[in-house]
Amino acid sequence: MIKHSNKNRIKDKVFEIWGVISTLIGIVLLVIFIGDIFIEGVRRIDGQFLSSLPSMFADKAGVYPALMGSLWILFLTAIIAFPVGVGAGIYLEEYGKKNWLSSLLEINISNLAGVPSVIYGLLGLEIFVRILGFGKSLLSGAMTLSLLVLPIVIVATREAIKAVPPSIRQAAYGLGATKLQTIMTQVLPSSMGGILTGVILALSRAIGETAPVIVVGAAAYVGFAPENPMDEYSVMPIQIFDWISRPQEAFKVNAAAGIIVLLFITIVMNGVAVYFRNRWQKKVKW
């Protein structure tokens, strides 16, 4: 018995050491990667870089059209994916019958999150660009990315709703509330922190996608910032790739600066997700 206990302690210690080493390796590699990009590109970031159009001269080139295109894509994807994804999650969790069909649907929604993003691009090309006639516009790109992030939003919504204790619903029903009133006044406020976290993390993925927007027609060069959803556009990942593919060293510095800008947007979005989660956790006391 004592030997068996000692053996388990040794296994636990080995696993703990292995976990610490793996974490440290990941952190060190991440610091080296980000540090190299930061050292190379931070000196290039200034007002001129952020407000200028792309150019064949590296010192005059900027990210303004691509940055505005990314922000437009982010905004449009959010207003499409948020209501549809949250609504679908609420229906499946609160109204959908628990049978083999709902189980099959749940499995397929989870599997859709693992489908290669280029497949969504091909789907968007056929449906939004050709059949619906939106062309190579921001709207086509945003709707394609909305399809990409919908499974993530739906799963995050369902998991957040599942975390609400049944006693909350039972108390509301006991006071005479209808199902809709219970969802709107008790379930959603209690789960909103988790829902918003999932939505923002899904949008963080969307803003870094390249393959789907290339397939649906995002351009490597756009000489203007988009002003409405039907305009042509470029996005930050495509602009960064365009600069990296050029032989001049100065364009690689521009690419590093563009990566820093994109990383900053992503970090801000993740920070907002953490803020909302912590804020709602403090509000909700079960």
NUTORZA-555796 format. One record per atom (N, C-alpha, C, CB): x, y, z. Coordinates in steps of 0.001 Angstrom, whole numbers, plus 500000, padded with zeros to 6 digits. Glycine has a CB too. Example, Ala and Ser with C-alpha at 12.3 -4.5 7.8 and 13.67 -1.06 7.14 Angstrom:
BEGIN
513190494310507800
512300495500507800
513200496700507800
511308495527509046
512850497750507080
513670498940507140
512900500030507870
514084499402505725
% end
This chain:
BEGIN
500839498780500000
500000500000500000
500867501261500000
499055500011501232
501927501233500867
502827502392500951
503607502554499652
503801502244502143
504053501401499074
504779501458497805
503912502052496699
505259500060497402
502646501625496675
501710502137495667
501503503644495820
500361501409495772
501408504112497069
501234505544497340
502455506342496914
500956505777498825
503646505800497206
504885506480496805
505011506553495291
506103505764497394
504600505468494630
504662505435493162
503737506499492563
504276504028492632
502552506680493136
501619507709492654
502180509110492868
500263507578493362
502860509312494018
503462510623494278
504544510937493259
504045510678495693
505342509919492933
506410510113491936
505809510455490579
507296508844491823
504742509744490207
504072510031488932
503517511447488913
502943509023488679
502899511864490007
502355513229490092
503461514265489955
501608513433491422
504595514007490608
505711514952490559
506288515053489155
506804514537491542
506436513888488496
506958513863487124
506018514626486186
507140512400486633
504725514389486352
503745515077485503
503779516585485750
502324514529485762
503934516982487011
504006518403487353
505233519050486724
504034518589488875
506378518387486807
507616518911486224
507487519013484708
508816518016486599
506900517974484101
506700517983482651
505804519140482226
506097516654482187
504754519397482998
503858520511482689
504545521856482803
502661520481483599
505369522025483847
506098523288484034
507079523514482895
506844523293485381
507814522457482513
508799522571481430
508106522921480114
509599521256481281
506987522248479822
506242522512478579
505746523957478538
505046521540478446
505244524430479672
504761525813479745
505894526802479524
504093526079481096
507035526551480158
508183527451480021
508695527486478581
509310527021480967
508719526317477932
509167526270476531
508239527104475659
509220524807476015
506925526942475874
505957527728475101
506113529218475328
504549527311475453
506285529618476588
506433531040476914
507712531609476301
506443531245478441
508819530857476410
510104531331475869
510023531506474356
511241530348476226
509449530518473657
509318530621472200
508431531803471811
508744529318471621
507348532016472560
506447533132472273
507147534470472489
505192533046473150
507911534574473580
508635535817473869
509676536093472791
509310535743475253
510386535050472352
511390535226471294
510737535691470005
512160533918471051
509625535045469644
508921535385468397
508386536817468429
507764534401468153
507643537141469492
507055538478469596
508141539533469793
506044538535470756
509166539201470591
510251540146470824
510982540505469548
511223539582471822
511251539506468699
511935539762467428
511100540664466534
512240538444466705
509799540382466456
508907541217465646
508834542634466215
507494540595465580
508733542737467536
508612544048468180
509866544888467948
508358543885469689
511041544295468117
512301545028467928
512430545525466496
513504544137468286
511994544669465554
512142545015464139
511105546041463675
512033543761463290
509877545950464201
508808546748463615
508341547951464396
507680545905463392
508647548033465705
508063549100466526
508531550483466082
508416548884467993
509760550566465572
510275551878465141
509559552408463905
511767551786464859
508855551529463201
508161551948461969
506757552474462252
508080550779460985
506220552184463429
504841552577463741
504801554040464141
504255551695464869
504100554827463361
503882556243463672
502596556688462985
505101557127463216
502280557949463091
501059558469462485
501028558296460986
500899559914462819
502171558481460353
502243558344458902
501960556909458461
503615558784458399
502501555948459191
502302554535458859
500834554144458995
503171553644459760
500178554648460039
498787554281460315
497788555011459421
498464554563461759
498199556122458828
497247556942458066
497548557014456572
497225558331458626
498571556301456113
498962556371454707
498421555198453906
500472556420454586
498342555404452591
497921554352451674
499103553451451345
497323554955450387
498860552243450837
499962551388450383
500739552077449267
499431550018449900
502023551769449170
502880552404448181
503957551429447736
503510553690448745
504510551679446531
505622550864446056
506924551234446756
505779551017444550
506904552341447496
508063552747448292
507789552413449756
508368554274448114
508666551618450355
508417551096451701
508286552202452735
509529550154452107
509107553264452604
509082554309453627
507830555177453551
510309555181453500
507091555094452435
505860555868452285
504598555008452450
505845556544450925
504782553704452536
503630552790452596
502990552813453983
504062551350452235
501665552627453994
500932552600455253
499860551527455250
500308553952455529
499171551409456367
498176550337456534
496742550865456604
498482549541457794
496539552139456323
495226552732456568
494072551988455877
495237554166456112
494133551706454560
493004550983453946
492795549586454534
493222550867452449
493892548864454781
493778547514455340
493267547554456777
495133546796455286
493708548550457545
493254548684458930
491766548998458979
494051549778459657
491325549933458135
489898550258458088
489074549072457570
489663551493457200
489638548333456608
488946547143456117
488771546096457204
489701546544454950
489811545890458011
489729544929459114
488698545361460150
491097544761459779
488666546667460462
487696547159461441
486267547051460911
488008548613461812
486092547329459625
484776547157458999
484342545688459066
484805547644457524
485245544794458701
484954543363458734
484582542933460143
486157542550458229
485336543430461117
485075543091462525
483683543551462946
486140543726463442
483334544780462595
482036545342462966
480883544581462302
481975546823462582
480991544352461000
479915543671460278
479763542222460731
480175543721458776
480888541543460954
480832540157461435
480153540093462797
482249539552461519
480456541062463664
479860541085465010
478348541255464944
480474542214465848
477864542200464113
476420542461464093
475650541355463368
476138543809463426
476361540511462595
475698539370461960
475766538137462859
476338539067460592
476956537831463356
477172536580464095
476584536614465501
478650536282464179
476609537787466157
476162537844467551
474682537482467696
476409539236468120
473752538172467020
472336537814467225
471984536421466718
471450538823466539
472573536032465572
472247534712465012
472808533600465896
472801534578463574
474075533724466283
474714532687467094
474101532567468480
476190532967467221
473869533710469128
473276533684470469
471841533168470405
473311535092471108
471085533607469406
469710533125469242
469657531621469021
469040533836468079
470557531112468176
470596529668467923
470977528905469188
471590529346466792
471947529441469939
472361528794471180
471238528744472206
473554529513471765
470490529848472321
469356529888473265
468286528877472852
468744531319473332
467974528837471567
466941527897471110
467350526451471379
466666528091469611
468586526105471002
469029524721471157
469082524304472625
470400524534470517
469435525225473499
469600524875474914
468296524970475694
470636525775475553
467439525932475358
466238526180476155
464953525623475545
466079527646476362
464882525602474218
463630525200473572
463726523868472825
463193526273472614
464917523536472334
465066522327471533
464819521065472349
466449522278470920
464143520105471742
463872518829472414
465154517999472462
462736518044471684
465351517310473571
466531516478473757
466266515094473160
466904516372475266
466646514909471909
466484513621471246
467678513365470332
465159513575470443
467598512321469535
468735511955468684
469041513034467646
468460510628467982
467989513735467188
468199514782466193
468983515960466787
466850515267465641
468626516358468007
469348517458468653
470783517049468974
468623517899469939
470986515781469338
472348515285469598
473181515313468325
472308513852470171
472581514897467207
473269514919465915
473614516349465520
472401514260464826
472673517268465738
472890518674465420
474015519258466272
471599519473465627
474025518908467542
475055519396468455
476444518923468032
474757518936469881
476542517657467645
477826517106467196
478306517813465935
477706515594466939
477384518049464997
477768518688463737
478163520144463923
476633518594462742
477490520844464830
477868522233465108
479276522282465691
476857522897466079
479574521374466606
480916521309467190
481956520965466128
480958520274468326
481611520055465217
482545519658464160
482804520789463177
482012518444463415
481796521656462959
481960522765462026
483056523727462465
480654523513461874
483312523796463772
484368524673464278
485748524209463817
484322524732465806
485860522931463410
487143522404462967
487305522331461460
487339521059463534
486307522789460711
486397522772459246
487434523803458789
485002523065458596
488330523460457852
489316524434457360
488648525710456861
490155523819456237
489239526842457189
488606528125456883
488447528362455385
489409529250457487
489329527768454568
489222527974453120
487912527386452589
490430527336452391
487371526356453252
486091525771452829
484977526802452980
485765524495453656
485009527552454078
484028528629454261
484207529690453180
484166529266455667
485452529928452783
485695530884451708
485061530452450402
487173531078451511
485185529168450062
484576528639448841
483054528716448908
485019527192448606
482502528429450094
481053528535450284
480596529985450117
480648528002451680
481345530912450722
481008532325450594
481124532822449168
481891533147451485
482118532332448441
482297532721447037
481081532339446208
483558532067446452
480579531133446414
479446530663445620
478135531342446025
479308529154445757
477891531457447339
476599531957447811
476541533483447798
476321531441449218
477479534122448480
477390535575448677
477901536366447472
478174535976449916
479001535905446875
479589536654445761
478815536419444471
481057536261445568
478490535157444172
477888534829442877
476357534760442923
478433533509442386
475801533924443780
474346533727443789
473618534991444272
473974532525444688
474008535523445429
473344536709445972
473834538008445331
473557536772447468
474942537955444621
475408539107443856
476024540229444665
474296539650443094
476585539924445844
477228540965446647
478602541352446101
477363540501448087
479148540529445211
480433540837444616
481575540768445621
480389542197443992
482696541365445233
483891541345446098
483824542484447105
485191541453445252
482817542459447925
482552543560448848
482822543160450295
481112544032448701
482827544174451155
482955543935452589
481859543015453103
482923545252453348
480654543181452578
479521542383453048
479741540902452780
478229542848452380
480285540574451599
480585539171451287
481612538607452261
481100539036449842
482661539387452526
483688538935453455
483152538761454861
484838539904453468
482327539718455320
481793539650456681
480834538480456848
481085540953457037
479997538235455851
479044537122455955
479771535778455909
477998537199454821
480844535702455134
481645534478455095
482301534220456449
482718534569453994
482881535259457041
483503535102458357
482459534846459442
484323536346458705
481246535358459253
480175535062460203
479868533571460219
478910535859459855
479841532949459039
479659531499458979
480784530779459696
479578531029457529
482000531316459559
483169530697460181
483081530699461704
484431531414459741
482621531813462282
482633531942463748
481317531519464400
482940533373464133
480265531307463599
478971530929464181
479041529686465079
477974530685463073
479721528604464654
479791527443465559
480427527780466905
480575526320464901
481439528638466906
482097529023468160
481133529801469043
483362529864467881
480387530735468448
479436531547469211
478314530676469774
478849532665468326
477812529755468958
476723528876469405
477178527996470569
476226527996468238
478349527387470429
478855526512471494
479116527315472766
480149525794471042
479713528508472628
479980529349473804
478683529758474496
480773530602473399
477658530084473704
476357530456474276
475734529295475032
475403530929473176
475762528121474436
475174526950475092
475896526609476390
475203525749474152
477220526674476368
477982526344477574
477732527367478677
479482526269477256
477613528636478301
477339529676479299
475955529495479911
477456531072478666
474983529129479083
473617528914479590
473558527672480476
472617528776478417
474303526622480086
474331525403480897
474877525667482299
475173524333480208
475761526656482410
476393526947483702
475442527629484681
477613527819483494
474298528116484202
473317528757485090
472604527669485898
472280529617484268
472611527745487217
471988526697488041
470489526548487748
472193527008489529
469983525324487715
468538525107487495
467672525809488532
468226523620487510
468204526027489716
467418526678490771
467007528092490385
468209526712492071
467811528753489543
467465530103489073
466179530046488257
468621530712488223
466108529084487341
464907528935486517
463704528532487376
465143527890485408
463932527583488251
462833527097489091
462251528197489978
463312525943489959
463137529061490495
462661530174491323
461818531141490501
463845530917491960
462269531406489250
461511532311488381
460147531723488025
462303532609487100
460126530418487690
458849529769487385
457934529776488601
459076528328486904
458506529588489797
457710529582491016
457048530913491302
458563529196492174
457655532005490788
457077533333490967
456119533707489844
458174534363491059
455885532755488922
454896532987487872
455461533503486563
453889533940488357
456782533526486411
457384534017485169
457202533001484048
458880534321485374
457032533502482827
456965532619481670
458386532201481284
456242533315480472
458480531270480340
459793530800479899
460598531941479288
459644529655478886
459936532760478448
460625533885477822
461091534896478865
459712534566476801
460233535206479827
460615536138480890
461782535598481713
459420536420481802
461773534301481977
462868533677482730
464183533785481971
462550532202483021
464124533528480663
465344533609479844
465868535043479791
465071533093478412
464973535998479563
465391537384479373
465841538058480668
464264538172478764
465220537716481777
465513538423483028
466454537670483959
464238538704483751
466595536358483767
467427535576484683
468566534839483973
466567534577485426
468226534050482960
469228533193482323
470261534010481548
468548532196481389
469778534904480673
470715535688479867
471612536607480702
469949536512478865
471065537387481645
471963538202482472
472998537376483233
471154539010483454
472612536187483678
473537535337484429
474614534719483539
472770534236485137
474313534531482266
475256533873481359
475947534836480401
474542532816480567
475612536131480466
476110537075479476
477627537209479494
475486538420479700
478253537090480654
479710537171480714
480371536107479869
480182537053482141
479922534861480000
480469533770479203
480145533912477728
479951532452479708
478932534392477421
478543534582476021
479421535631475358
477064534989475919
479589536781476008
480407537853475435
481860537420475282
480326539108476305
482360536667476237
483728536161476126
483872535291474882
484116535362477387
482925534383474666
482967533526473486
482857534309472192
481867532508473552
481979535309472167
481794536120470961
483072536888470629
480616537100471142
483675537517471623
484872538328471383
486043537452470952
485246539126472644
486197536291471565
487264535379471156
487030534873469729
487359534192472134
485761534661469368
485442534258467995
485805535368467013
483945533902467868
485509536612467373
485856537739466513
487371537921466421
485202539023467032
488084537600467501
489546537665467466
490101536690466433
490135537360468856
489447535542466307
489859534597465271
489536535156463880
489166533230465478
488356535741463757
487914536236462449
488842537319461905
486493536778462546
489312538217462783
490111539343462304
491481538899461796
490282540368463412
491921537696462213
493212537198461764
493139536241460588
493893536527462886
491932535958460090
491774535011458984
492186535637457653
490323534521458907
492829534826456827
493277535288455508
492611534506454378
494797535167455395
492632533180454473
492155532342453371
490718532646452943
492256530898453762
489737532743453870
488361532979453411
488188534308452684
487416532931454586
488827535372453196
488629536680452563
489356536785451227
489104537788453491
490470536059451082
491132536015449773
490231535341448754
492482535275449863
489619534225449149
488757533471448229
487556534303447793
488280532167448888
486968535088448716
485779535864448348
486132537225447745
484893536064449567
487422537501447531
487765538666446720
488453539825447387
486587539159446133
488947539669448621
489704540767449234
490977541003448433
490044540455450727
491320542264448217
492445542621447358
493722542820448170
492125543888446567
494862542578447518
496146542845448168
496447544334448179
497275542085447464
495905545063447185
496107546513447145
494767547206446925
497116546904446027
494446548117447806
493274548982447663
493739550402447961
492089548541448626
493493551305447021
493994552664447163
493062553605447904
494272553221445830
492104553060448629
491162553900449384
490646553106450574
489974554381448482
490169553814451568
489562553162452726
488082552923452438
489746554022454016
487547551746452735
486122551479452467
485225552382453306
485787550003452751
484105552799452696
483186553712453381
481797553124453573
483077555001452612
481493552010452881
480208551353453075
480376549856452825
479123551958452134
479418549034453249
479579547578453168
479726547009451766
478429546934453809
479421547786450728
479526547269449366
480836547650448693
478371547768448538
481733548315449408
483026548701448848
483978547518448790
483645549827449667
484935547604447851
486041546646447855
486946546951449042
486844546701446513
487794546013449399
488543546169450643
489791545301450643
487664545823451844
490665545601451585
491759544711451956
491721544576453468
493157545251451456
492466543630454011
492523543443455462
493982543311455889
491701542189455902
494229543454457166
495586543467457685
496381542196457344
495545543650459176
495851540985457529
496654539799457210
497116539756455754
495864538554457518
496258540193454829
496643540191453413
497722541228453154
495421540461452514
497590542414453751
498594543450453588
499950542996454145
498138544737454279
499925542339455297
501156541823455906
501799540778454992
500862541211457301
500981539867454454
501509538837453555
502108539467452299
500401537839453169
501453540491451774
501963541168450576
503339541764450835
500990542269450121
503525542386451989
504824542977452315
505898541923452553
504698543859453540
505537540841453244
506518539789453520
507010539129452239
505918538736454445
506135539026451236
506490538346449987
507407539182449094
505233537991449225
507648540441449449
508525541294448644
509979541127449083
508098542775448757
510925541245448150
512333540980448481
513013542085449293
513104540766447219
512512543329449214
513168544432449912
513035544294451423
512586545765449458
514135544513452135
514153544384453580
513232545398454250
515567544546454099
513085546584453652
512258547632454251
510795547210454328
512386548929453452
510331546423453344
508945545953453384
508742544911454487
508546545364452025
509799544162454813
509705543209455923
509564543948457256
510947542285455952
510194545112457360
510017545950458551
508565546430458627
510998547167458526
508011546821457469
506598547220457425
505689546068457859
506214547689456006
506028544850457402
505227543679457782
505275543450459289
505724542423457045
506456543608459881
506585543454461338
505740544496462067
508066543575461769
505754545730461563
504929546785462163
503445546457462022
505234548147461509
503052545916460869
501660545517460671
501241544400461619
501445545078459236
502149543451461857
501864542362462809
501644542925464208
503021541328462827
502450543918464589
502294544535465917
500924545193466035
503413545579466177
500501545904464989
499181546554465005
498077545506465145
498966547392463714
498191544406464383
497176543344464446
497186542666465818
497419542296463334
498370542431466364
498475541848467700
497849542767468746
499943541571468050
498065544068468596
497497545027469542
495974544954469531
497965546454469210
495382544904468332
493919544808468231
493424543523468895
493468544852466748
494119542406468633
493720541124469206
493842541124470725
494562540002468619
494946541694471242
495139541746472697
494075542615473349
496540542280473040
493737543741472710
492684544606473251
491358543855473309
492536545884472397
491037543109472240
489780542356472214
489756541283473296
489569541716470839
490881540595473491
490937539587474550
490844540225475926
492223538772474441
491440541417476073
491322542142477335
489883542543477627
492204543376477315
489175542971476592
487756543317476753
486954542088477173
487183543906475439
487287540927476574
486590539683476941
486809539345478414
487073538514476057
488044539475478884
488347539195480295
487620540187481200
489875539257480550
487589541454480790
486908542481481592
485430542166481751
487079543864480953
484763541864480629
483330541560480691
483064540308481525
482762541378479276
483914539286481374
483717538062482142
483826538334483642
484737536998481721
484869539071484025
485062539375485454
483952540274485986
486426540046485681
483504541218485153
482448542133485582
481152541377485839
482224543227484531
480786540461484940
479543539715485131
479660538699486252
479149539016483847
480863538161486446
481040537219487553
480849537904488904
482428536578487485
481254539165488993
481057539912490234
479586540253490456
481889541191490217
478866540496489350
477446540850489468
476596539657489874
476933541418488152
476939538487489321
476118537296489532
476611536546490759
476144536376488288
475754536359491722
476088535598492932
475054534484493090
476122536528494209
475520533256492989
474620532109493100
474736531476494482
474928531068492006
% end
